Amino acid sequence: MDDEFITLTESAGLLDLSNRSRLCLLGADRARFLHGQVTNDINGLAEHTGCYAALVNAKGKMESDLFAYRLAEEILLDFEPGLADAVQARLESFIIAEDVEVADVTPHFGLLSVQGPKAPEVLAALELPAPETEFALTKTVDEIFVVNRPRLGSMGFDLFVPVDAMEDLKLRLAKHAPLCGEAAFEKARVLATIPRFGKDFTANNLAPEGGIEARAISYAKGCYIGQEIISRIRSRGKVNRILRGLRLDGAAVEGDAIYLGEKQVGTLSSVITEPDAALAIVHRDAAELGTALRVDTKNGNVKAKVATLPFEKFAL
């Protein structure tokens, strides 16, 4: 795993993310409809660009985060594994008179991802396009959609590939970017303070608590489901809990309780070792950088310190 982690952070590694959920929205009203469902600006997207957004309920609680890409005749959604049925049902429940169809395209397209600072060189070796700006997308003559999508805080590209071309492309990419596993990806993700929905923030959280506000929420786009609650939170200036990266002085596991003095202020959600670090949503009283905390583990107490804000890298 250490070699794979170095590959992902210093060179370029290949990830097979085909287990992630993928839906497409079709129909003349697809952009206007999705714009009224998610927290970011869909109407403002140019063709072949995308954005990161959250899908929340009327109370502002998370239902999914997602990446949305505006294509010529459809909008492609990419999000966490196992949520396709729930997200599709949520969207379809709000389709009344709109010309919109929601289709699960997971059986038709796989997802490969090349991540790391040398990712552009890997695509160049295979004569694949490498869009220059984040969320920009290019379609090849072989129906492969290549997206500028750095998933680990450096550089990276997602490739949505027709299933019948998956194995061949995977073998070709692997000659230039070694295949890496989930453990290496998770270590790089945590050290880049990138939260994951379903693990670091869940359906129990308001969207801003997950540390995604700056990237996923537009306050100028107008109405969407849950907009009133999200805007009210902003007008009050802050949420009571927020995601942070913690440096630990020893081993801990997910679910261990975090304390500020004698007050529990959170629980660890993603945990790695070498270095010992974690992500957690903590109470705002414990959220300032440098705040000294304590983690209770089965083997005793471990000192912890708030080390990063969302989307900042740990200083190694």
Secondary structure, 3 states (H helix, E strand, C coil): CHHHHHHHHHCCEEEECCCCEEEEEECCCHHHHHHCCECCCCCCCCCCEEEEEEEECCCCEEEEEEEEEECCCCEEEEECCCCHHHHHHHHHCCCCCCCCEEEECCCCEEEEEEECCCHHHHHHHCCCCCCCCCCCEEECCCCCEEEECCCCCCCEEEEEEEHHHHHHHHHHHHCCCCECCHHHHHHHHHHCCCCCECCCECCCCEHHHHCCHHHHCCCCCCCCCCHHHHHHHHHHCCCCEEEEEEEECCCCCCCCEEEECCEEEEEEEEEECCCCEEEEEEEHHHCCCCCEEEEEECCEEEEEEEEECCCCCCCC
